[in-house]
Amino acid sequence: MHAKSIPPTKVTKRFLCSSFDSLFQIRQQSITEIFKGKSPCVTAVSPAGDNSLPISAPWPKPAPGWVALSVDGSFHEDGSAGSGMVLRNHDGVVIFSAYRHLFHCNDALEAEISALMEGLKLAHQWSDDPIVIQSDSALALAAVRDKTCNRSVHGHLYEEVKRLINLRDVILVKLKRDQNRVAHSLANLGRIGGSTACWVHHSPDCITELMLADCNPMIEE
């Protein structure tokens, strides 16, 4: 338009991914939260207008010989829910990435626990290395660390997660929300798309930019 040259394919792709994630965020948050500015942002247009990913805290890579399992749950007040998970080695290479639509999910905590459980099952299937579990849910991690019997409505899920943890050397790590953007986006895909999918040794195209940003974090000067 206006005699401008056609933008490169990468620029167009980045713009579409940004719009895609923005629509996910609008579906996930209430209008009140968005107006208050409390909606966590997955991707955004920079002030310079180049559609680059926002500066964020770096994704903590695991030590050599370990793999990192990043998980997240997504829950909306309409009852829709999904879980997202990605397993990467210390170089950031994807071992698997997956999302799952959760039927009959009662709350956000159940979505977080389900993400832990499904992620661990897949991690045991696709890797023999010790696992660093990364989640931004302090409540879910605290319950998993608790050695006593959990008698809450989610107790059976916690016990299954604990059983899976005992099968391997595992470290539990609490992430900030912006360090867990890949799993967060995958969980949104499962919730909104109403489907379940798994990719081995790669990830869906719509989160490629986020994956690259994790391995090459932008550091604010």
Backbone as ProteinMPNN parsed JSONL, in Angstrom:
{"seq_chain_A": "MHAKSIPPTKVTKRFLCSSFDSLFQIRQQSITEIFKGKSPCVTAVSPAGDNSLPISAPWPKPAPGWVALSVDGSFHEDGSAGSGMVLRNHDGVVIFSAYRHLFHCNDALEAEISALMEGLKLAHQWSDDPIVIQSDSALALAAVRDKTCNRSVHGHLYEEVKRLINLRDVILVKLKRDQNRVAHSLANLGRIGGSTACWVHHSPDCITELMLADCNPMIEE", "coords_chain_A": {"N_chain_A": [[0.846, -1.196, 0.0], [0.372, 2.293, -0.662], [2.604, 2.53, -2.291], [4.597, 1.151, -0.99], [7.174, -1.285, -0.287], [6.756, -4.878, -0.399], [6.46, -6.471, 2.726], [8.924, -8.552, 4.393], [8.573, -12.144, 4.69], [9.013, -13.115, 7.3], [8.436, -10.914, 8.891], [5.712, -10.539, 8.421], [4.775, -12.968, 9.422], [5.48, -12.704, 12.144], [3.83, -10.607, 12.867], [1.267, -11.763, 12.507], [1.373, -13.876, 14.379], [1.573, -12.377, 16.711], [-0.927, -11.063, 16.705], [-2.556, -13.299, 16.882], [-1.894, -14.379, 19.449], [-2.727, -12.222, 20.985], [-5.494, -12.298, 20.652], [-6.002, -14.71, 21.963], [-5.389, -13.874, 24.559], [-7.356, -11.984, 25.076], [-9.608, -13.606, 25.082], [-9.065, -15.079, 27.347], [-8.917, -13.366, 29.586], [-10.949, -11.225, 31.66], [-13.001, -8.369, 30.689], [-12.798, -6.337, 32.567], [-10.302, -6.86, 33.805], [-8.61, -6.414, 31.668], [-9.026, -3.661, 31.133], [-8.004, -2.651, 33.499], [-5.403, -3.132, 33.138], [-4.217, -5.489, 33.964], [-3.874, -7.781, 32.603], [-1.856, -10.47, 31.699], [0.696, -10.285, 29.297], [1.437, -11.988, 26.301], [2.654, -11.654, 23.753], [3.653, -8.599, 22.168], [3.444, -5.409, 20.494], [6.274, -3.519, 19.977], [7.398, -0.257, 21.231], [8.852, 0.873, 19.18], [7.65, -0.053, 16.966], [8.288, -2.366, 15.575], [7.23, -4.834, 15.93], [8.521, -6.693, 17.544], [9.275, -9.206, 20.06], [8.374, -8.692, 23.489], [10.657, -7.408, 25.991], [11.8, -9.663, 28.399], [12.1, -11.657, 31.414], [14.785, -13.978, 31.386], [14.422, -17.353, 30.182], [15.051, -19.997, 32.358], [17.494, -22.167, 31.66], [18.079, -25.723, 31.913], [20.678, -27.536, 33.71], [23.505, -29.063, 32.021], [22.866, -32.399, 30.973], [20.473, -32.566, 32.217], [16.895, -32.165, 31.748], [14.359, -29.747, 31.009], [11.094, -29.36, 32.033], [8.551, -27.454, 31.177], [5.471, -26.3, 32.3], [1.967, -25.411, 32.166], [-1.313, -24.289, 33.1], [-4.525, -23.419, 31.78], [-7.448, -21.658, 32.431], [-10.818, -20.68, 32.113], [-13.557, -18.577, 33.094], [-15.862, -19.493, 31.906], [-15.708, -22.191, 32.048], [-14.091, -23.549, 30.289], [-10.974, -25.184, 29.679], [-7.434, -25.869, 29.581], [-4.231, -27.493, 29.137], [-0.701, -27.006, 28.931], [2.544, -28.006, 27.788], [6.09, -28.357, 27.571], [9.113, -29.929, 26.765], [12.524, -29.463, 27.095], [16.057, -29.545, 26.337], [19.337, -28.654, 27.738], [20.31, -26.94, 25.838], [18.112, -25.745, 24.858], [16.799, -27.15, 22.941], [13.932, -28.631, 21.566], [12.324, -31.41, 22.906], [9.785, -32.516, 23.169], [6.608, -30.978, 22.548], [3.394, -30.033, 23.674], [-0.206, -29.791, 23.907], [-3.323, -29.896, 25.689], [-6.802, -30.324, 25.699], [-8.942, -29.805, 28.386], [-11.562, -31.501, 29.714], [-14.442, -30.994, 31.746], [-13.18, -29.578, 33.822], [-12.677, -28.101, 36.985], [-11.525, -25.799, 38.16], [-8.875, -23.249, 38.111], [-6.647, -24.249, 39.474], [-6.902, -27.029, 39.224], [-6.415, -27.259, 36.506], [-3.711, -26.519, 36.443], [-2.532, -28.592, 37.933], [-3.194, -30.78, 36.348], [-1.676, -30.201, 34.111], [0.898, -30.57, 35.149], [0.776, -33.344, 35.66], [0.229, -34.547, 33.096], [2.4, -33.574, 31.666], [4.588, -34.768, 33.003], [4.093, -37.481, 32.49], [4.516, -37.606, 29.716], [7.16, -36.733, 29.648], [8.551, -38.82, 30.914], [8.198, -40.695, 28.978], [9.588, -39.767, 26.734], [12.162, -39.08, 27.454], [15.111, -40.009, 29.278], [16.509, -38.602, 31.093], [17.246, -36.762, 34.16], [14.814, -34.476, 35.588], [13.914, -31.055, 35.493], [11.256, -29.497, 36.771], [9.251, -26.91, 35.729], [7.126, -24.377, 36.71], [4.643, -21.785, 36.935], [2.881, -21.729, 38.98], [2.646, -21.312, 42.234], [1.052, -22.442, 44.2], [0.331, -25.017, 43.262], [2.875, -26.224, 43.112], [3.66, -26.135, 45.794], [1.813, -27.871, 46.965], [2.543, -30.272, 45.768], [5.067, -30.607, 46.818], [4.452, -31.138, 49.45], [4.568, -33.653, 51.839], [2.584, -34.975, 53.168], [-0.607, -36.684, 53.087], [-2.808, -35.557, 50.681], [-5.997, -34.405, 51.072], [-7.802, -32.984, 49.655], [-10.172, -31.966, 47.058], [-8.683, -32.297, 44.824], [-6.907, -34.22, 45.479], [-6.339, -36.839, 44.477], [-5.127, -36.298, 42.039], [-2.807, -34.934, 42.808], [-1.487, -37.001, 44.177], [-0.915, -38.751, 42.09], [0.84, -37.185, 40.589], [2.946, -36.992, 42.447], [3.705, -39.677, 42.519], [4.727, -40.024, 39.938], [6.862, -38.249, 40.041], [8.559, -39.528, 41.817], [9.673, -41.483, 40.268], [11.926, -40.617, 39.04], [14.91, -38.537, 39.183], [14.109, -35.383, 40.272], [13.659, -31.872, 40.169], [11.888, -29.153, 41.499], [10.843, -26.063, 40.263], [9.926, -22.705, 40.659], [8.651, -20.486, 38.348], [8.599, -17.131, 36.991], [5.756, -15.491, 35.486], [6.33, -14.438, 32.922], [8.477, -15.95, 32.206], [7.494, -18.293, 31.458], [6.179, -18.4, 29.054], [5.914, -19.996, 26.764], [4.759, -22.506, 27.546], [2.446, -21.413, 28.579], [1.184, -20.321, 26.3], [0.751, -22.674, 24.845], [-1.06, -23.958, 26.559], [-3.244, -22.246, 26.296], [-3.849, -22.727, 23.624], [-4.798, -25.363, 23.778], [-7.056, -24.985, 25.422], [-8.733, -23.083, 24.066], [-8.809, -24.079, 21.455], [-9.998, -26.547, 21.78], [-8.904, -29.094, 21.487], [-6.432, -31.78, 21.405], [-2.945, -32.17, 21.124], [0.346, -33.264, 20.112], [3.775, -32.68, 19.57], [6.778, -34.033, 18.444], [10.137, -33.382, 18.923], [9.866, -30.833, 17.895], [7.933, -27.746, 17.698], [4.625, -26.203, 17.512], [4.037, -23.956, 14.754], [2.984, -21.466, 15.472], [4.089, -20.659, 17.882], [6.733, -20.333, 17.469], [8.307, -17.986, 17.514], [8.295, -17.352, 20.235], [9.668, -19.538, 21.287], [12.206, -19.151, 20.165], [12.836, -16.721, 21.344], [13.106, -17.473, 24.001], [15.469, -18.943, 23.956], [17.24, -17.046, 23.101], [17.324, -14.649, 24.877], [16.132, -11.276, 25.296], [17.936, -8.775, 26.757], [17.472, -6.214, 29.018], [19.017, -3.095, 28.988]], "CA_chain_A": [[0.0, 0.0, 0.0], [1.075, 3.577, -0.725], [3.861, 2.299, -3.007], [5.595, 0.545, -0.109], [7.591, -2.622, -0.699], [6.116, -5.972, 0.33], [7.286, -6.832, 3.886], [9.451, -9.925, 4.392], [7.676, -13.165, 5.249], [9.2, -13.206, 8.746], [7.736, -9.791, 9.521], [4.283, -10.858, 8.35], [4.526, -14.075, 10.35], [5.554, -12.183, 13.501], [2.617, -9.812, 13.09], [0.12, -12.667, 12.653], [1.508, -14.571, 15.665], [1.25, -11.41, 17.752], [-2.38, -10.89, 16.71], [-3.118, -14.572, 17.34], [-1.743, -14.461, 20.895], [-3.544, -11.173, 21.584], [-6.863, -12.806, 20.693], [-6.028, -15.68, 23.06], [-5.388, -13.18, 25.829], [-8.67, -11.363, 25.229], [-10.542, -14.665, 25.456], [-8.746, -15.631, 28.651], [-9.098, -12.396, 30.652], [-12.196, -10.468, 31.64], [-12.864, -6.999, 30.218], [-12.344, -5.525, 33.693], [-8.866, -7.06, 33.973], [-7.912, -5.777, 30.545], [-9.082, -2.224, 31.353], [-7.13, -2.323, 34.622], [-4.021, -3.387, 32.755], [-3.714, -6.625, 34.719], [-3.806, -8.95, 31.741], [-0.485, -10.816, 31.333], [0.853, -10.192, 27.844], [2.304, -13.008, 25.722], [3.434, -10.929, 22.764], [3.177, -7.226, 22.044], [4.15, -4.56, 19.55], [7.195, -2.662, 20.709], [7.205, 1.156, 20.939], [9.485, 1.235, 17.914], [6.764, -0.476, 15.891], [8.872, -3.428, 14.756], [6.538, -6.079, 16.258], [9.403, -7.645, 18.206], [8.76, -9.71, 21.314], [8.728, -7.808, 24.597], [11.757, -7.804, 26.852], [11.275, -10.459, 29.502], [13.101, -12.398, 32.169], [15.246, -15.132, 30.591], [13.998, -18.701, 30.549], [16.175, -20.677, 33.012], [17.838, -23.446, 31.051], [18.572, -26.718, 32.874], [22.098, -27.869, 33.63], [23.788, -30.166, 31.085], [22.488, -33.708, 31.487], [19.096, -32.456, 32.708], [15.903, -31.599, 30.83], [13.417, -28.842, 31.674], [9.691, -29.546, 31.677], [7.765, -26.26, 31.481], [4.045, -26.635, 32.232], [1.039, -24.361, 32.578], [-2.728, -24.563, 32.916], [-5.343, -22.274, 31.377], [-8.836, -21.864, 32.835], [-11.678, -19.517, 31.928], [-14.768, -18.626, 33.92], [-16.919, -20.23, 31.213], [-15.492, -23.614, 32.282], [-13.125, -24.131, 29.353], [-9.652, -25.323, 30.301], [-6.422, -26.569, 28.791], [-2.898, -27.602, 29.73], [0.38, -26.927, 27.953], [3.795, -28.522, 28.318], [7.185, -28.477, 26.617], [10.328, -30.499, 27.344], [13.703, -28.992, 26.364], [17.343, -29.847, 26.962], [20.063, -27.473, 28.21], [20.523, -26.05, 24.699], [16.825, -25.219, 24.429], [16.249, -27.982, 21.868], [12.653, -29.213, 21.967], [12.17, -32.866, 22.883], [8.388, -32.586, 22.754], [5.712, -29.911, 22.982], [2.037, -30.587, 23.612], [-1.29, -29.151, 24.648], [-4.446, -30.8, 25.911], [-8.07, -29.734, 26.12], [-9.396, -30.451, 29.611], [-13.012, -31.552, 29.873], [-14.956, -31.08, 33.119], [-12.212, -29.018, 34.765], [-13.427, -27.315, 37.952], [-10.919, -24.505, 38.488], [-7.54, -23.02, 37.569], [-5.686, -25.133, 40.145], [-6.996, -28.347, 38.604], [-5.732, -27.162, 35.214], [-2.274, -26.514, 36.711], [-2.128, -29.944, 38.361], [-3.308, -31.653, 35.174], [-0.514, -29.922, 33.264], [2.018, -31.269, 35.776], [0.619, -34.784, 35.496], [0.385, -34.922, 31.69], [3.77, -33.271, 31.268], [5.479, -35.791, 33.546], [3.872, -38.736, 31.761], [5.197, -37.5, 28.424], [8.601, -36.618, 29.889], [9.046, -40.169, 31.178], [8.135, -41.455, 27.731], [10.472, -39.261, 25.696], [13.514, -38.788, 27.933], [15.589, -40.77, 30.433], [17.316, -37.695, 31.902], [16.575, -36.135, 35.305], [13.899, -33.435, 35.11], [13.602, -29.827, 36.221], [9.87, -29.119, 36.495], [9.103, -25.461, 35.803], [5.729, -23.958, 36.723], [4.442, -20.478, 37.566], [1.853, -21.896, 40.006], [3.241, -21.586, 43.537], [0.133, -23.284, 44.96], [0.46, -26.39, 42.788], [4.19, -26.739, 43.491], [3.671, -26.335, 47.242], [1.036, -29.074, 47.266], [3.324, -31.431, 45.319], [6.178, -30.769, 47.768], [3.915, -31.583, 50.731], [4.708, -35.106, 51.967], [1.392, -35.556, 53.777], [-1.671, -37.074, 52.166], [-3.689, -34.44, 50.328], [-7.377, -34.873, 51.123], [-8.649, -32.031, 48.948], [-10.869, -32.511, 45.898], [-7.667, -32.617, 43.815], [-5.928, -35.086, 46.117], [-5.926, -37.971, 43.631], [-4.216, -35.787, 41.019], [-1.531, -34.685, 43.474], [-0.836, -38.279, 44.474], [-0.374, -39.282, 40.834], [2.022, -36.376, 40.272], [4.008, -37.41, 43.366], [4.173, -40.997, 42.084], [5.544, -39.825, 38.745], [8.089, -37.581, 40.461], [9.415, -40.502, 42.493], [10.274, -42.392, 39.29], [13.084, -39.968, 38.416], [15.449, -37.383, 39.901], [13.293, -34.236, 39.864], [13.757, -30.609, 40.895], [10.743, -28.284, 41.245], [11.263, -24.662, 40.169], [8.865, -21.72, 40.44], [8.992, -19.475, 37.353], [7.739, -15.968, 36.804], [4.827, -15.719, 34.38], [6.923, -14.15, 31.615], [9.469, -16.983, 31.897], [6.755, -19.516, 31.131], [5.265, -17.994, 27.987], [5.687, -21.073, 25.798], [3.75, -23.407, 28.111], [1.205, -20.639, 28.713], [0.556, -20.251, 24.976], [0.274, -24.018, 24.512], [-2.267, -24.203, 27.348], [-4.312, -21.484, 25.654], [-4.216, -23.45, 22.406], [-5.632, -26.494, 24.166], [-8.336, -24.528, 25.963], [-9.564, -22.406, 23.061], [-8.98, -24.925, 20.277], [-10.82, -27.714, 22.079], [-8.279, -30.305, 20.947], [-5.199, -32.245, 22.035], [-1.931, -32.446, 20.109], [1.712, -33.425, 20.609], [4.811, -32.617, 18.549], [8.047, -34.604, 18.903], [11.341, -32.717, 18.412], [9.603, -29.48, 17.406], [6.773, -27.108, 18.305], [3.76, -25.617, 16.49], [4.586, -22.745, 14.148], [2.472, -20.227, 16.064], [4.878, -20.243, 19.042], [8.152, -20.38, 17.1], [8.977, -16.772, 17.974], [8.481, -17.459, 21.679], [10.722, -20.516, 21.515], [13.469, -18.506, 19.826], [13.093, -15.688, 22.347], [13.577, -18.157, 25.219], [16.863, -19.359, 23.771], [18.016, -15.837, 22.842], [16.574, -13.629, 25.616], [16.479, -9.866, 25.15], [18.318, -8.258, 28.069], [17.274, -4.776, 29.091], [20.248, -2.429, 29.416]], "C_chain_A": [[0.874, 1.237, 0.0], [2.479, 3.408, -1.303], [4.971, 1.734, -2.118], [5.944, -0.86, -0.602], [6.881, -3.675, 0.157], [7.002, -6.378, 1.502], [7.782, -8.265, 3.792], [8.463, -10.889, 5.071], [7.793, -13.251, 6.764], [8.451, -12.101, 9.479], [6.232, -10.048, 9.542], [3.927, -11.956, 9.344], [4.516, -13.579, 11.791], [4.303, -11.379, 13.844], [1.399, -10.713, 13.321], [0.177, -13.428, 13.982], [1.149, -13.644, 16.823], [-0.253, -11.203, 17.851], [-3.077, -12.129, 17.26], [-3.069, -14.674, 18.863], [-2.57, -13.4, 21.606], [-5.001, -11.619, 21.683], [-7.028, -13.853, 21.787], [-6.177, -14.973, 24.398], [-6.738, -12.53, 26.109], [-9.699, -12.395, 25.655], [-10.321, -15.144, 26.881], [-9.09, -14.676, 29.785], [-10.441, -11.694, 30.529], [-11.938, -9.051, 31.146], [-12.343, -6.1, 31.331], [-10.847, -5.636, 33.89], [-8.078, -6.368, 32.88], [-7.885, -4.268, 30.727], [-8.152, -1.787, 32.483], [-5.658, -2.522, 34.291], [-3.4, -4.548, 33.478], [-3.582, -7.876, 33.872], [-2.36, -9.257, 31.389], [-0.344, -10.899, 29.826], [1.822, -11.252, 27.354], [3.207, -12.398, 24.665], [2.859, -9.535, 22.638], [3.987, -6.494, 21.007], [5.028, -3.608, 20.331], [6.938, -1.209, 20.373], [7.804, 1.579, 19.616], [8.657, 0.789, 16.723], [7.306, -1.603, 15.053], [8.285, -4.793, 15.091], [7.443, -7.128, 16.903], [8.783, -8.083, 19.518], [9.199, -8.803, 22.455], [9.913, -8.331, 25.392], [11.199, -8.538, 28.058], [12.43, -11.115, 30.245], [13.511, -13.631, 31.37], [14.681, -16.443, 31.106], [15.193, -19.426, 31.164], [16.434, -22.054, 32.413], [18.327, -24.431, 32.112], [20.073, -26.926, 32.718], [22.313, -28.974, 32.6], [23.501, -31.518, 31.733], [21.093, -33.736, 32.085], [18.192, -31.95, 31.598], [14.928, -30.754, 31.64], [12.013, -29.075, 31.132], [8.914, -28.306, 32.128], [6.289, -26.586, 31.277], [3.206, -25.431, 32.657], [-0.385, -24.826, 32.328], [-3.464, -23.284, 32.552], [-6.796, -22.586, 31.706], [-9.614, -20.56, 32.664], [-12.945, -19.7, 32.728], [-15.929, -19.331, 33.228], [-16.765, -21.75, 31.351], [-14.519, -24.274, 31.322], [-11.737, -24.142, 29.995], [-8.711, -26.081, 29.379], [-5.107, -26.615, 29.547], [-1.863, -27.575, 28.613], [1.682, -27.376, 28.579], [4.839, -28.615, 27.211], [8.414, -28.983, 27.36], [11.508, -30.093, 26.471], [14.979, -29.392, 27.094], [18.076, -28.551, 27.301], [20.408, -26.5, 27.086], [19.226, -25.412, 24.215], [16.192, -26.016, 23.296], [14.992, -28.693, 22.369], [12.686, -30.737, 21.84], [10.725, -33.219, 22.546], [7.684, -31.31, 23.214], [4.29, -30.423, 22.786], [1.043, -29.658, 24.293], [-2.463, -30.124, 24.709], [-5.677, -30.002, 26.312], [-8.59, -30.517, 27.318], [-10.916, -30.362, 29.718], [-13.364, -31.646, 31.359], [-13.925, -30.632, 34.148], [-12.941, -28.029, 35.681], [-12.843, -25.934, 38.235], [-9.508, -24.423, 37.919], [-6.509, -23.952, 38.191], [-5.72, -26.533, 39.543], [-6.305, -28.363, 37.25], [-4.219, -27.2, 35.395], [-1.78, -27.913, 37.092], [-2.167, -30.914, 37.178], [-2.132, -31.453, 34.236], [0.727, -30.609, 33.827], [1.959, -32.768, 35.498], [0.86, -35.213, 34.052], [1.808, -34.677, 31.212], [4.753, -34.317, 31.748], [5.319, -37.125, 32.828], [4.608, -38.716, 30.426], [6.708, -37.433, 28.601], [9.224, -37.989, 30.157], [9.09, -41.0, 29.897], [9.238, -41.057, 26.762], [11.882, -38.915, 26.169], [13.837, -39.64, 29.148], [16.376, -39.878, 31.4], [16.539, -37.192, 33.119], [15.869, -34.851, 34.851], [13.848, -32.245, 36.063], [12.177, -29.439, 35.83], [9.714, -27.624, 36.739], [7.623, -25.088, 35.691], [5.633, -22.58, 37.352], [3.349, -20.531, 38.631], [2.499, -22.286, 41.338], [2.377, -22.548, 44.344], [0.269, -24.751, 44.562], [1.797, -26.996, 43.215], [4.267, -27.012, 44.992], [2.934, -27.613, 47.622], [1.798, -30.334, 46.868], [4.489, -31.696, 46.274], [5.711, -31.329, 49.113], [3.92, -33.109, 50.805], [3.467, -35.77, 52.575], [0.347, -35.888, 52.724], [-2.612, -35.904, 51.931], [-5.123, -34.949, 50.221], [-8.346, -33.891, 50.457], [-9.323, -32.714, 47.752], [-9.886, -32.904, 44.793], [-6.632, -33.608, 44.336], [-5.431, -36.221, 45.235], [-4.963, -37.535, 42.533], [-2.835, -35.523, 41.615], [-0.781, -35.988, 43.739], [-0.245, -38.904, 43.221], [0.865, -38.509, 40.411], [3.199, -36.797, 41.158], [4.576, -38.77, 42.961], [5.099, -40.874, 40.883], [6.873, -39.154, 39.085], [9.068, -38.576, 41.076], [10.086, -41.487, 41.535], [11.582, -41.86, 38.719], [13.647, -38.916, 39.37], [14.752, -36.135, 39.385], [13.579, -33.041, 40.77], [12.559, -29.753, 40.512], [11.185, -26.829, 41.297], [10.058, -23.776, 39.88], [9.37, -20.666, 39.46], [8.111, -18.249, 37.504], [6.865, -16.22, 35.582], [5.489, -15.497, 33.024], [8.079, -15.074, 31.281], [8.802, -18.259, 31.398], [5.795, -19.278, 29.967], [4.957, -19.114, 27.004], [4.605, -22.028, 26.301], [2.403, -22.706, 28.249], [0.461, -20.572, 27.378], [0.016, -21.609, 24.543], [-1.011, -24.349, 25.278], [-3.465, -23.457, 26.757], [-4.793, -22.157, 24.374], [-5.131, -24.623, 22.729], [-7.001, -26.061, 24.636], [-9.243, -23.976, 24.873], [-9.833, -23.301, 21.865], [-9.831, -26.152, 20.516], [-10.243, -29.015, 21.56], [-7.021, -30.633, 21.724], [-4.202, -32.595, 20.945], [-0.56, -32.539, 20.766], [2.673, -33.414, 19.427], [6.103, -33.156, 19.149], [9.196, -33.925, 18.164], [11.051, -31.382, 17.727], [8.346, -28.958, 18.08], [5.882, -26.544, 17.209], [4.292, -24.269, 16.014], [4.175, -21.474, 14.881], [3.236, -19.797, 17.316], [6.375, -20.27, 18.748], [8.912, -19.175, 17.629], [9.245, -16.822, 19.475], [9.599, -18.432, 22.026], [12.094, -19.895, 21.252], [13.838, -17.452, 20.858], [13.598, -16.291, 23.653], [15.053, -18.515, 25.12], [17.791, -18.185, 23.506], [17.32, -14.666, 23.536], [17.079, -12.227, 25.355], [16.753, -9.305, 26.539], [18.22, -6.734, 28.055], [18.528, -4.129, 29.656], [19.942, -1.287, 30.37]], "O_chain_A": [[1.964, 1.249, 0.573], [3.424, 4.06, -0.86], [6.15, 1.83, -2.458], [5.135, -1.532, -1.241], [6.463, -3.401, 1.283], [8.194, -6.613, 1.303], [7.129, -9.106, 3.174], [7.644, -10.494, 5.9], [6.788, -13.438, 7.45], [7.898, -12.324, 10.556], [5.564, -9.807, 10.547], [2.904, -11.882, 10.024], [3.656, -13.974, 12.578], [3.784, -11.455, 14.958], [0.596, -10.46, 14.219], [-0.85, -13.606, 14.637], [0.508, -14.058, 17.789], [-0.802, -11.171, 18.952], [-4.054, -12.03, 18.002], [-4.067, -15.01, 19.5], [-3.065, -13.638, 22.707], [-5.668, -11.35, 22.683], [-8.056, -13.894, 22.463], [-6.959, -15.383, 25.256], [-7.207, -12.526, 27.247], [-10.562, -12.112, 26.486], [-11.262, -15.566, 27.553], [-9.515, -15.124, 30.85], [-11.0, -11.582, 29.438], [-10.803, -8.576, 31.175], [-11.541, -5.201, 31.079], [-10.178, -4.628, 34.117], [-7.012, -5.804, 33.128], [-6.848, -3.641, 30.506], [-7.582, -0.697, 32.441], [-4.778, -2.134, 35.059], [-2.177, -4.608, 33.605], [-3.212, -8.932, 34.386], [-1.68, -8.395, 30.832], [-1.172, -11.513, 29.153], [2.906, -11.411, 27.916], [4.418, -12.616, 24.691], [1.694, -9.313, 22.968], [5.097, -6.908, 20.673], [4.556, -2.955, 21.262], [6.326, -0.922, 19.345], [7.332, 2.529, 18.991], [8.923, 1.199, 15.593], [6.849, -1.802, 13.928], [8.775, -5.81, 14.599], [7.162, -8.324, 16.817], [7.879, -7.427, 20.037], [10.276, -8.21, 22.398], [10.148, -9.537, 25.46], [10.232, -8.087, 28.671], [13.569, -11.13, 29.78], [12.664, -14.264, 30.739], [14.487, -16.623, 32.308], [16.257, -19.469, 30.546], [15.671, -22.993, 32.641], [18.926, -24.019, 33.105], [20.662, -26.534, 31.71], [21.393, -29.748, 32.331], [23.848, -31.751, 32.891], [20.581, -34.804, 32.424], [18.665, -31.372, 30.619], [14.701, -31.02, 32.82], [11.777, -28.997, 29.927], [8.652, -28.132, 33.318], [5.895, -27.084, 30.223], [3.662, -24.559, 33.398], [-0.634, -25.654, 31.452], [-3.071, -22.193, 32.967], [-7.321, -23.631, 31.32], [-9.137, -19.483, 33.02], [-13.363, -20.823, 33.009], [-16.887, -19.73, 33.89], [-17.588, -22.508, 30.837], [-14.155, -25.435, 31.512], [-11.375, -23.237, 30.747], [-9.143, -26.837, 28.51], [-4.902, -25.855, 30.493], [-2.107, -28.051, 27.504], [1.909, -27.157, 29.769], [4.516, -28.912, 26.061], [8.718, -28.516, 28.457], [11.512, -30.338, 25.264], [14.984, -29.557, 28.314], [17.508, -27.467, 27.17], [20.762, -25.352, 27.353], [19.237, -24.626, 23.268], [15.167, -25.611, 22.748], [14.985, -29.279, 23.451], [13.035, -31.275, 20.789], [10.469, -34.112, 21.738], [8.122, -30.652, 24.157], [4.016, -31.161, 21.84], [1.408, -28.847, 25.144], [-2.578, -31.043, 23.898], [-5.604, -29.113, 27.161], [-8.671, -31.745, 27.277], [-11.478, -29.27, 29.802], [-12.662, -32.3, 32.131], [-13.806, -31.23, 35.218], [-13.731, -27.212, 35.208], [-13.588, -24.996, 38.52], [-9.002, -25.377, 37.328], [-5.591, -24.4, 37.505], [-4.673, -27.156, 39.371], [-5.68, -29.358, 36.88], [-3.514, -27.831, 34.608], [-0.732, -28.356, 36.622], [-1.285, -31.76, 37.027], [-1.642, -32.408, 33.632], [1.522, -31.17, 33.072], [2.965, -33.383, 35.145], [1.62, -36.15, 33.809], [2.36, -35.469, 30.448], [5.65, -34.718, 31.007], [6.304, -37.822, 32.586], [5.25, -39.697, 30.052], [7.455, -38.001, 27.805], [10.317, -38.277, 29.669], [9.92, -41.898, 29.756], [9.769, -41.904, 26.044], [12.714, -38.498, 25.363], [12.958, -39.956, 29.95], [16.86, -40.362, 32.423], [15.308, -37.196, 33.111], [16.266, -34.222, 33.869], [13.751, -32.408, 37.279], [11.924, -29.089, 34.677], [10.01, -27.132, 37.828], [6.954, -25.431, 34.717], [6.446, -22.232, 38.209], [2.931, -19.489, 39.136], [2.855, -23.446, 41.546], [2.9, -23.377, 45.089], [0.316, -25.629, 45.424], [1.848, -28.153, 43.634], [4.866, -28.001, 45.417], [3.379, -28.353, 48.499], [1.71, -31.353, 47.554], [4.858, -32.845, 46.515], [6.502, -31.933, 49.837], [3.349, -33.78, 49.945], [3.319, -36.99, 52.504], [0.426, -35.411, 51.592], [-3.149, -35.329, 52.878], [-5.431, -35.808, 49.395], [-9.556, -33.96, 50.669], [-9.075, -33.887, 47.472], [-10.2, -33.73, 43.936], [-5.595, -33.813, 43.706], [-4.241, -36.535, 45.238], [-4.084, -38.3, 42.135], [-1.817, -35.847, 41.004], [0.432, -36.058, 43.542], [0.817, -39.523, 43.282], [1.833, -39.097, 39.93], [4.321, -36.941, 40.672], [5.783, -38.991, 43.047], [6.133, -41.539, 40.817], [7.897, -39.463, 38.476], [10.276, -38.469, 40.869], [10.969, -42.243, 41.942], [12.275, -42.572, 37.992], [12.943, -38.453, 40.267], [14.795, -35.854, 38.187], [13.722, -33.187, 41.984], [12.241, -29.633, 39.329], [11.828, -26.406, 42.257], [9.269, -24.054, 38.977], [10.393, -20.025, 39.705], [7.02, -18.315, 38.07], [7.19, -17.059, 34.742], [5.256, -16.256, 32.084], [8.621, -14.997, 30.178], [9.478, -19.193, 30.966], [4.725, -19.884, 29.904], [3.851, -19.175, 26.465], [3.651, -22.328, 25.583], [1.351, -23.318, 28.061], [-0.757, -20.746, 27.336], [-1.055, -21.69, 23.942], [-1.935, -24.944, 24.723], [-4.575, -23.988, 26.726], [-5.986, -22.161, 24.072], [-6.124, -24.851, 22.037], [-8.004, -26.689, 24.295], [-10.405, -24.37, 24.775], [-10.934, -23.299, 21.315], [-10.339, -26.745, 19.565], [-10.986, -29.939, 21.229], [-6.592, -29.869, 22.59], [-4.556, -33.237, 19.956], [-0.329, -31.971, 21.834], [2.422, -34.056, 18.407], [6.479, -32.768, 20.255], [9.225, -33.897, 16.934], [11.923, -30.852, 17.038], [7.758, -29.632, 18.926], [6.333, -26.415, 16.071], [4.92, -23.535, 16.777], [4.934, -20.506, 14.91], [3.051, -18.67, 17.777], [7.192, -20.235, 19.669], [10.026, -19.312, 18.134], [10.3, -16.385, 19.935], [10.383, -18.187, 22.942], [13.03, -20.093, 22.027], [15.008, -17.301, 21.209], [14.425, -15.688, 24.338], [15.793, -18.4, 26.097], [19.005, -18.31, 23.669], [16.783, -13.783, 22.867], [18.28, -11.999, 25.21], [15.882, -9.357, 27.408], [18.801, -6.062, 27.203], [19.046, -4.564, 30.684], [20.857, -0.609, 30.836]]}, "name": "protein", "num_of_chains": 1, "seq": "MHAKSIPPTKVTKRFLCSSFDSLFQIRQQSITEIFKGKSPCVTAVSPAGDNSLPISAPWPKPAPGWVALSVDGSFHEDGSAGSGMVLRNHDGVVIFSAYRHLFHCNDALEAEISALMEGLKLAHQWSDDPIVIQSDSALALAAVRDKTCNRSVHGHLYEEVKRLINLRDVILVKLKRDQNRVAHSLANLGRIGGSTACWVHHSPDCITELMLADCNPMIEE"}
